[in-house]
Amino acid sequence: MSPHDVPPENEEIPFMQRLLDNPFILLFLGVASPAVLYLIWGIMEIVSIPLGK
């Protein structure tokens, strides 16, 4: 391992790397995204039901 392979201490970690390294954010995204999609799908289904006379 050469000295060039070690990142400097003051180097900023990229946002996406910080996001993907956090298991709680990944858990939240994995639960929230299907919930929001199913909620939108359900609202679309309810709105598409024709009104009775």
CHARMM-style PDB file with segment names, atoms N, HN, CA, C and O in Angstrom:
ATOM      1  N   MET     1       0.849  -1.170   0.000  1.00  0.00      PROA
ATOM      2  CA  MET     1       0.000   0.000   0.000  1.00  0.00      PROA
ATOM      3  C   MET     1       0.897   1.236   0.000  1.00  0.00      PROA
ATOM      4  O   MET     1       1.740   1.407   0.880  1.00  0.00      PROA
ATOM      5  N   SER     2       0.705   2.069  -0.974  1.00  0.00      PROA
ATOM      6  HN  SER     2       0.020   1.930  -1.689  1.00  0.00      PROA
ATOM      7  CA  SER     2       1.541   3.263  -1.085  1.00  0.00      PROA
ATOM      8  C   SER     2       0.901   4.435  -0.340  1.00  0.00      PROA
ATOM      9  O   SER     2      -0.291   4.389  -0.037  1.00  0.00      PROA
ATOM     10  N   PRO     3       1.653   5.457  -0.049  1.00  0.00      PROA
ATOM     11  CA  PRO     3       1.087   6.629   0.657  1.00  0.00      PROA
ATOM     12  C   PRO     3       0.005   7.328  -0.154  1.00  0.00      PROA
ATOM     13  O   PRO     3      -0.802   8.071   0.404  1.00  0.00      PROA
ATOM     14  N   HSD     4      -0.021   7.101  -1.455  1.00  0.00      PROA
ATOM     15  HN  HSD     4       0.635   6.497  -1.908  1.00  0.00      PROA
ATOM     16  CA  HSD     4      -1.026   7.741  -2.300  1.00  0.00      PROA
ATOM     17  C   HSD     4      -2.400   7.075  -2.159  1.00  0.00      PROA
ATOM     18  O   HSD     4      -3.404   7.675  -2.543  1.00  0.00      PROA
ATOM     19  N   ASP     5      -2.472   5.860  -1.622  1.00  0.00      PROA
ATOM     20  HN  ASP     5      -1.656   5.373  -1.310  1.00  0.00      PROA
ATOM     21  CA  ASP     5      -3.735   5.151  -1.480  1.00  0.00      PROA
ATOM     22  C   ASP     5      -4.533   5.604  -0.264  1.00  0.00      PROA
ATOM     23  O   ASP     5      -5.743   5.382  -0.208  1.00  0.00      PROA
ATOM     24  N   VAL     6      -3.893   6.223   0.694  1.00  0.00      PROA
ATOM     25  HN  VAL     6      -2.911   6.404   0.649  1.00  0.00      PROA
ATOM     26  CA  VAL     6      -4.561   6.637   1.929  1.00  0.00      PROA
ATOM     27  C   VAL     6      -5.181   8.017   1.715  1.00  0.00      PROA
ATOM     28  O   VAL     6      -4.472   8.957   1.354  1.00  0.00      PROA
ATOM     29  N   PRO     7      -6.508   8.158   1.934  1.00  0.00      PROA
ATOM     30  CA  PRO     7      -7.113   9.483   1.741  1.00  0.00      PROA
ATOM     31  C   PRO     7      -6.679  10.432   2.854  1.00  0.00      PROA
ATOM     32  O   PRO     7      -6.458   9.999   3.985  1.00  0.00      PROA
ATOM     33  N   PRO     8      -6.560  11.693   2.550  1.00  0.00      PROA
ATOM     34  CA  PRO     8      -6.189  12.652   3.591  1.00  0.00      PROA
ATOM     35  C   PRO     8      -7.295  12.774   4.634  1.00  0.00      PROA
ATOM     36  O   PRO     8      -8.467  12.530   4.346  1.00  0.00      PROA
ATOM     37  N   GLU     9      -6.909  13.152   5.835  1.00  0.00      PROA
ATOM     38  HN  GLU     9      -5.957  13.351   6.069  1.00  0.00      PROA
ATOM     39  CA  GLU     9      -7.860  13.225   6.952  1.00  0.00      PROA
ATOM     40  C   GLU     9      -8.919  14.307   6.746  1.00  0.00      PROA
ATOM     41  O   GLU     9     -10.058  14.149   7.186  1.00  0.00      PROA
ATOM     42  N   ASN    10      -8.556  15.393   6.087  1.00  0.00      PROA
ATOM     43  HN  ASN    10      -7.631  15.521   5.729  1.00  0.00      PROA
ATOM     44  CA  ASN    10      -9.490  16.499   5.944  1.00  0.00      PROA
ATOM     45  C   ASN    10     -10.333  16.414   4.667  1.00  0.00      PROA
ATOM     46  O   ASN    10     -11.051  17.360   4.343  1.00  0.00      PROA
ATOM     47  N   GLU    11     -10.255  15.302   3.941  1.00  0.00      PROA
ATOM     48  HN  GLU    11      -9.671  14.533   4.204  1.00  0.00      PROA
ATOM     49  CA  GLU    11     -11.017  15.161   2.706  1.00  0.00      PROA
ATOM     50  C   GLU    11     -12.490  14.923   3.032  1.00  0.00      PROA
ATOM     51  O   GLU    11     -12.822  14.113   3.897  1.00  0.00      PROA
ATOM     52  N   GLU    12     -13.355  15.628   2.339  1.00  0.00      PROA
ATOM     53  HN  GLU    12     -13.086  16.286   1.636  1.00  0.00      PROA
ATOM     54  CA  GLU    12     -14.801  15.509   2.540  1.00  0.00      PROA
ATOM     55  C   GLU    12     -15.297  14.196   1.930  1.00  0.00      PROA
ATOM     56  O   GLU    12     -14.939  13.860   0.801  1.00  0.00      PROA
ATOM     57  N   ILE    13     -16.121  13.455   2.678  1.00  0.00      PROA
ATOM     58  HN  ILE    13     -16.412  13.727   3.595  1.00  0.00      PROA
ATOM     59  CA  ILE    13     -16.713  12.216   2.170  1.00  0.00      PROA
ATOM     60  C   ILE    13     -17.903  12.604   1.296  1.00  0.00      PROA
ATOM     61  O   ILE    13     -18.732  13.410   1.719  1.00  0.00      PROA
ATOM     62  N   PRO    14     -18.007  12.051   0.093  1.00  0.00      PROA
ATOM     63  CA  PRO    14     -19.119  12.411  -0.794  1.00  0.00      PROA
ATOM     64  C   PRO    14     -20.481  12.083  -0.166  1.00  0.00      PROA
ATOM     65  O   PRO    14     -20.610  11.160   0.638  1.00  0.00      PROA
ATOM     66  N   PHE    15     -21.485  12.865  -0.558  1.00  0.00      PROA
ATOM     67  HN  PHE    15     -21.380  13.615  -1.211  1.00  0.00      PROA
ATOM     68  CA  PHE    15     -22.829  12.730   0.018  1.00  0.00      PROA
ATOM     69  C   PHE    15     -23.407  11.339  -0.214  1.00  0.00      PROA
ATOM     70  O   PHE    15     -23.951  10.733   0.709  1.00  0.00      PROA
ATOM     71  N   MET    16     -23.295  10.826  -1.441  1.00  0.00      PROA
ATOM     72  HN  MET    16     -22.853  11.318  -2.191  1.00  0.00      PROA
ATOM     73  CA  MET    16     -23.880   9.514  -1.740  1.00  0.00      PROA
ATOM     74  C   MET    16     -23.201   8.403  -0.952  1.00  0.00      PROA
ATOM     75  O   MET    16     -23.854   7.434  -0.566  1.00  0.00      PROA
ATOM     76  N   GLN    17     -21.904   8.530  -0.710  1.00  0.00      PROA
ATOM     77  HN  GLN    17     -21.374   9.317  -1.024  1.00  0.00      PROA
ATOM     78  CA  GLN    17     -21.209   7.520   0.085  1.00  0.00      PROA
ATOM     79  C   GLN    17     -21.689   7.558   1.527  1.00  0.00      PROA
ATOM     80  O   GLN    17     -21.892   6.510   2.141  1.00  0.00      PROA
ATOM     81  N   ARG    18     -21.873   8.765   2.079  1.00  0.00      PROA
ATOM     82  HN  ARG    18     -21.708   9.616   1.580  1.00  0.00      PROA
ATOM     83  CA  ARG    18     -22.407   8.871   3.440  1.00  0.00      PROA
ATOM     84  C   ARG    18     -23.822   8.322   3.510  1.00  0.00      PROA
ATOM     85  O   ARG    18     -24.191   7.674   4.490  1.00  0.00      PROA
ATOM     86  N   LEU    19     -24.619   8.578   2.471  1.00  0.00      PROA
ATOM     87  HN  LEU    19     -24.319   9.104   1.675  1.00  0.00      PROA
ATOM     88  CA  LEU    19     -26.002   8.087   2.433  1.00  0.00      PROA
ATOM     89  C   LEU    19     -26.041   6.564   2.395  1.00  0.00      PROA
ATOM     90  O   LEU    19     -26.795   5.939   3.142  1.00  0.00      PROA
ATOM     91  N   LEU    20     -25.232   5.969   1.528  1.00  0.00      PROA
ATOM     92  HN  LEU    20     -24.620   6.476   0.921  1.00  0.00      PROA
ATOM     93  CA  LEU    20     -25.262   4.523   1.348  1.00  0.00      PROA
ATOM     94  C   LEU    20     -24.539   3.775   2.472  1.00  0.00      PROA
ATOM     95  O   LEU    20     -24.721   2.566   2.615  1.00  0.00      PROA
ATOM     96  N   ASP    21     -23.733   4.459   3.261  1.00  0.00      PROA
ATOM     97  HN  ASP    21     -23.585   5.441   3.145  1.00  0.00      PROA
ATOM     98  CA  ASP    21     -23.061   3.826   4.391  1.00  0.00      PROA
ATOM     99  C   ASP    21     -23.926   3.792   5.641  1.00  0.00      PROA
ATOM    100  O   ASP    21     -23.578   3.116   6.609  1.00  0.00      PROA
ATOM    101  N   ASN    22     -25.053   4.512   5.642  1.00  0.00      PROA
ATOM    102  HN  ASN    22     -25.336   5.061   4.856  1.00  0.00      PROA
ATOM    103  CA  ASN    22     -25.906   4.585   6.820  1.00  0.00      PROA
ATOM    104  C   ASN    22     -27.034   3.559   6.710  1.00  0.00      PROA
ATOM    105  O   ASN    22     -27.930   3.733   5.884  1.00  0.00      PROA
ATOM    106  N   PRO    23     -27.016   2.485   7.527  1.00  0.00      PROA
ATOM    107  CA  PRO    23     -28.042   1.449   7.390  1.00  0.00      PROA
ATOM    108  C   PRO    23     -29.440   1.924   7.782  1.00  0.00      PROA
ATOM    109  O   PRO    23     -30.427   1.388   7.278  1.00  0.00      PROA
ATOM    110  N   PHE    24     -29.548   2.913   8.664  1.00  0.00      PROA
ATOM    111  HN  PHE    24     -28.746   3.348   9.072  1.00  0.00      PROA
ATOM    112  CA  PHE    24     -30.872   3.382   9.071  1.00  0.00      PROA
ATOM    113  C   PHE    24     -31.542   4.171   7.953  1.00  0.00      PROA
ATOM    114  O   PHE    24     -32.757   4.083   7.773  1.00  0.00      PROA
ATOM    115  N   ILE    25     -30.764   4.934   7.207  1.00  0.00      PROA
ATOM    116  HN  ILE    25     -29.777   5.004   7.353  1.00  0.00      PROA
ATOM    117  CA  ILE    25     -31.336   5.648   6.068  1.00  0.00      PROA
ATOM    118  C   ILE    25     -31.761   4.650   4.998  1.00  0.00      PROA
ATOM    119  O   ILE    25     -32.814   4.815   4.382  1.00  0.00      PROA
ATOM    120  N   LEU    26     -30.957   3.619   4.771  1.00  0.00      PROA
ATOM    121  HN  LEU    26     -30.102   3.485   5.272  1.00  0.00      PROA
ATOM    122  CA  LEU    26     -31.337   2.601   3.794  1.00  0.00      PROA
ATOM    123  C   LEU    26     -32.594   1.863   4.233  1.00  0.00      PROA
ATOM    124  O   LEU    26     -33.451   1.556   3.405  1.00  0.00      PROA
ATOM    125  N   LEU    27     -32.713   1.575   5.525  1.00  0.00      PROA
ATOM    126  HN  LEU    27     -32.017   1.825   6.197  1.00  0.00      PROA
ATOM    127  CA  LEU    27     -33.919   0.934   6.036  1.00  0.00      PROA
ATOM    128  C   LEU    27     -35.131   1.835   5.835  1.00  0.00      PROA
ATOM    129  O   LEU    27     -36.182   1.377   5.389  1.00  0.00      PROA
ATOM    130  N   PHE    28     -34.985   3.116   6.164  1.00  0.00      PROA
ATOM    131  HN  PHE    28     -34.130   3.488   6.527  1.00  0.00      PROA
ATOM    132  CA  PHE    28     -36.085   4.061   5.980  1.00  0.00      PROA
ATOM    133  C   PHE    28     -36.501   4.150   4.517  1.00  0.00      PROA
ATOM    134  O   PHE    28     -37.693   4.123   4.209  1.00  0.00      PROA
ATOM    135  N   LEU    29     -35.528   4.254   3.615  1.00  0.00      PROA
ATOM    136  HN  LEU    29     -34.561   4.276   3.866  1.00  0.00      PROA
ATOM    137  CA  LEU    29     -35.852   4.339   2.189  1.00  0.00      PROA
ATOM    138  C   LEU    29     -36.491   3.050   1.681  1.00  0.00      PROA
ATOM    139  O   LEU    29     -37.377   3.089   0.828  1.00  0.00      PROA
ATOM    140  N   GLY    30     -36.047   1.913   2.202  1.00  0.00      PROA
ATOM    141  HN  GLY    30     -35.328   1.881   2.896  1.00  0.00      PROA
ATOM    142  CA  GLY    30     -36.600   0.633   1.780  1.00  0.00      PROA
ATOM    143  C   GLY    30     -38.024   0.413   2.254  1.00  0.00      PROA
ATOM    144  O   GLY    30     -38.774  -0.338   1.631  1.00  0.00      PROA
ATOM    145  N   VAL    31     -38.408   1.055   3.346  1.00  0.00      PROA
ATOM    146  HN  VAL    31     -37.799   1.665   3.853  1.00  0.00      PROA
ATOM    147  CA  VAL    31     -39.779   0.928   3.853  1.00  0.00      PROA
ATOM    148  C   VAL    31     -40.656   2.052   3.315  1.00  0.00      PROA
ATOM    149  O   VAL    31     -41.813   1.823   2.963  1.00  0.00      PROA
ATOM    150  N   ALA    32     -40.114   3.257   3.251  1.00  0.00      PROA
ATOM    151  HN  ALA    32     -39.173   3.443   3.537  1.00  0.00      PROA
ATOM    152  CA  ALA    32     -40.916   4.423   2.878  1.00  0.00      PROA
ATOM    153  C   ALA    32     -41.248   4.447   1.387  1.00  0.00      PROA
ATOM    154  O   ALA    32     -42.363   4.813   1.015  1.00  0.00      PROA
ATOM    155  N   SER    33     -40.319   4.070   0.540  1.00  0.00      PROA
ATOM    156  HN  SER    33     -39.413   3.773   0.842  1.00  0.00      PROA
ATOM    157  CA  SER    33     -40.587   4.174  -0.897  1.00  0.00      PROA
ATOM    158  C   SER    33     -41.702   3.233  -1.344  1.00  0.00      PROA
ATOM    159  O   SER    33     -42.574   3.687  -2.086  1.00  0.00      PROA
ATOM    160  N   PRO    34     -41.746   1.948  -0.951  1.00  0.00      PROA
ATOM    161  CA  PRO    34     -42.901   1.131  -1.342  1.00  0.00      PROA
ATOM    162  C   PRO    34     -44.200   1.630  -0.707  1.00  0.00      PROA
ATOM    163  O   PRO    34     -45.258   1.567  -1.333  1.00  0.00      PROA
ATOM    164  N   ALA    35     -44.128   2.126   0.532  1.00  0.00      PROA
ATOM    165  HN  ALA    35     -43.268   2.177   1.041  1.00  0.00      PROA
ATOM    166  CA  ALA    35     -45.332   2.622   1.184  1.00  0.00      PROA
ATOM    167  C   ALA    35     -45.917   3.804   0.420  1.00  0.00      PROA
ATOM    168  O   ALA    35     -47.129   3.871   0.215  1.00  0.00      PROA
ATOM    169  N   VAL    36     -45.076   4.726   0.002  1.00  0.00      PROA
ATOM    170  HN  VAL    36     -44.091   4.672   0.168  1.00  0.00      PROA
ATOM    171  CA  VAL    36     -45.559   5.888  -0.751  1.00  0.00      PROA
ATOM    172  C   VAL    36     -46.102   5.456  -2.107  1.00  0.00      PROA
ATOM    173  O   VAL    36     -47.142   5.951  -2.541  1.00  0.00      PROA
ATOM    174  N   LEU    37     -45.412   4.539  -2.782  1.00  0.00      PROA
ATOM    175  HN  LEU    37     -44.567   4.137  -2.430  1.00  0.00      PROA
ATOM    176  CA  LEU    37     -45.889   4.083  -4.085  1.00  0.00      PROA
ATOM    177  C   LEU    37     -47.233   3.367  -3.976  1.00  0.00      PROA
ATOM    178  O   LEU    37     -48.116   3.595  -4.803  1.00  0.00      PROA
ATOM    179  N   TYR    38     -47.406   2.507  -2.973  1.00  0.00      PROA
ATOM    180  HN  TYR    38     -46.689   2.321  -2.301  1.00  0.00      PROA
ATOM    181  CA  TYR    38     -48.684   1.820  -2.801  1.00  0.00      PROA
ATOM    182  C   TYR    38     -49.780   2.793  -2.394  1.00  0.00      PROA
ATOM    183  O   TYR    38     -50.934   2.618  -2.785  1.00  0.00      PROA
ATOM    184  N   LEU    39     -49.441   3.807  -1.620  1.00  0.00      PROA
ATOM    185  HN  LEU    39     -48.504   3.949  -1.302  1.00  0.00      PROA
ATOM    186  CA  LEU    39     -50.426   4.819  -1.237  1.00  0.00      PROA
ATOM    187  C   LEU    39     -50.910   5.582  -2.471  1.00  0.00      PROA
ATOM    188  O   LEU    39     -52.110   5.787  -2.647  1.00  0.00      PROA
ATOM    189  N   ILE    40     -49.979   5.997  -3.314  1.00  0.00      PROA
ATOM    190  HN  ILE    40     -49.004   5.830  -3.170  1.00  0.00      PROA
ATOM    191  CA  ILE    40     -50.352   6.697  -4.542  1.00  0.00      PROA
ATOM    192  C   ILE    40     -51.167   5.794  -5.454  1.00  0.00      PROA
ATOM    193  O   ILE    40     -52.152   6.235  -6.048  1.00  0.00      PROA
ATOM    194  N   TRP    41     -50.762   4.524  -5.571  1.00  0.00      PROA
ATOM    195  HN  TRP    41     -49.962   4.166  -5.089  1.00  0.00      PROA
ATOM    196  CA  TRP    41     -51.490   3.570  -6.394  1.00  0.00      PROA
ATOM    197  C   TRP    41     -52.910   3.385  -5.862  1.00  0.00      PROA
ATOM    198  O   TRP    41     -53.858   3.346  -6.646  1.00  0.00      PROA
ATOM    199  N   GLY    42     -53.069   3.271  -4.560  1.00  0.00      PROA
ATOM    200  HN  GLY    42     -52.298   3.302  -3.923  1.00  0.00      PROA
ATOM    201  CA  GLY    42     -54.386   3.108  -3.962  1.00  0.00      PROA
ATOM    202  C   GLY    42     -55.274   4.317  -4.188  1.00  0.00      PROA
ATOM    203  O   GLY    42     -56.463   4.172  -4.472  1.00  0.00      PROA
ATOM    204  N   ILE    43     -54.702   5.517  -4.063  1.00  0.00      PROA
ATOM    205  HN  ILE    43     -53.736   5.635  -3.833  1.00  0.00      PROA
ATOM    206  CA  ILE    43     -55.485   6.730  -4.316  1.00  0.00      PROA
ATOM    207  C   ILE    43     -55.917   6.785  -5.777  1.00  0.00      PROA
ATOM    208  O   ILE    43     -57.049   7.167  -6.075  1.00  0.00      PROA
ATOM    209  N   MET    44     -55.029   6.408  -6.681  1.00  0.00      PROA
ATOM    210  HN  MET    44     -54.110   6.097  -6.439  1.00  0.00      PROA
ATOM    211  CA  MET    44     -55.389   6.389  -8.099  1.00  0.00      PROA
ATOM    212  C   MET    44     -56.507   5.384  -8.369  1.00  0.00      PROA
ATOM    213  O   MET    44     -57.401   5.659  -9.169  1.00  0.00      PROA
ATOM    214  N   GLU    45     -56.468   4.233  -7.719  1.00  0.00      PROA
ATOM    215  HN  GLU    45     -55.742   4.009  -7.070  1.00  0.00      PROA
ATOM    216  CA  GLU    45     -57.519   3.227  -7.904  1.00  0.00      PROA
ATOM    217  C   GLU    45     -58.859   3.737  -7.374  1.00  0.00      PROA
ATOM    218  O   GLU    45     -59.892   3.541  -8.014  1.00  0.00      PROA
ATOM    219  N   ILE    46     -58.848   4.388  -6.215  1.00  0.00      PROA
ATOM    220  HN  ILE    46     -58.008   4.547  -5.695  1.00  0.00      PROA
ATOM    221  CA  ILE    46     -60.091   4.902  -5.637  1.00  0.00      PROA
ATOM    222  C   ILE    46     -60.684   6.010  -6.510  1.00  0.00      PROA
ATOM    223  O   ILE    46     -61.898   6.073  -6.702  1.00  0.00      PROA
ATOM    224  N   VAL    47     -59.824   6.878  -7.033  1.00  0.00      PROA
ATOM    225  HN  VAL    47     -58.838   6.826  -6.877  1.00  0.00      PROA
ATOM    226  CA  VAL    47     -60.307   7.962  -7.876  1.00  0.00      PROA
ATOM    227  C   VAL    47     -60.871   7.432  -9.198  1.00  0.00      PROA
ATOM    228  O   VAL    47     -61.777   8.039  -9.768  1.00  0.00      PROA
ATOM    229  N   SER    48     -60.347   6.313  -9.685  1.00  0.00      PROA
ATOM    230  HN  SER    48     -59.610   5.820  -9.221  1.00  0.00      PROA
ATOM    231  CA  SER    48     -60.798   5.792 -10.990  1.00  0.00      PROA
ATOM    232  C   SER    48     -62.099   5.019 -10.889  1.00  0.00      PROA
ATOM    233  O   SER    48     -62.647   4.635 -11.923  1.00  0.00      PROA
ATOM    234  N   ILE    49     -62.620   4.770  -9.696  1.00  0.00      PROA
ATOM    235  HN  ILE    49     -62.175   5.082  -8.856  1.00  0.00      PROA
ATOM    236  CA  ILE    49     -63.908   4.070  -9.545  1.00  0.00      PROA
ATOM    237  C   ILE    49     -65.022   5.018  -9.974  1.00  0.00      PROA
ATOM    238  O   ILE    49     -65.093   6.141  -9.476  1.00  0.00      PROA
ATOM    239  N   PRO    50     -65.894   4.591 -10.888  1.00  0.00      PROA
ATOM    240  CA  PRO    50     -66.972   5.490 -11.319  1.00  0.00      PROA
ATOM    241  C   PRO    50     -67.993   5.709 -10.206  1.00  0.00      PROA
ATOM    242  O   PRO    50     -68.241   4.830  -9.381  1.00  0.00      PROA
ATOM    243  N   LEU    51     -68.576   6.907 -10.207  1.00  0.00      PROA
ATOM    244  HN  LEU    51     -68.375   7.621 -10.877  1.00  0.00      PROA
ATOM    245  CA  LEU    51     -69.574   7.255  -9.206  1.00  0.00      PROA
ATOM    246  C   LEU    51     -70.901   6.541  -9.523  1.00  0.00      PROA
ATOM    247  O   LEU    51     -71.278   6.394 -10.686  1.00  0.00      PROA
ATOM    248  N   GLY    52     -71.590   6.107  -8.473  1.00  0.00      PROA
ATOM    249  HN  GLY    52     -71.284   6.226  -7.529  1.00  0.00      PROA
ATOM    250  CA  GLY    52     -72.904   5.491  -8.659  1.00  0.00      PROA
ATOM    251  C   GLY    52     -73.967   6.553  -8.840  1.00  0.00      PROA
ATOM    252  O   GLY    52     -73.794   7.705  -8.442  1.00  0.00      PROA
ATOM    253  N   LYS    53     -75.087   6.139  -9.456  1.00  0.00      PROA
ATOM    254  HN  LYS    53     -75.227   5.203  -9.779  1.00  0.00      PROA
ATOM    255  CA  LYS    53     -76.180   7.086  -9.682  1.00  0.00      PROA
ATOM    256  C   LYS    53     -77.131   7.100  -8.511  1.00  0.00      PROA
ATOM    257  OT1 LYS    53     -78.115   7.839  -8.524  1.00  0.00      PROA
TER     258      LYS     53
END
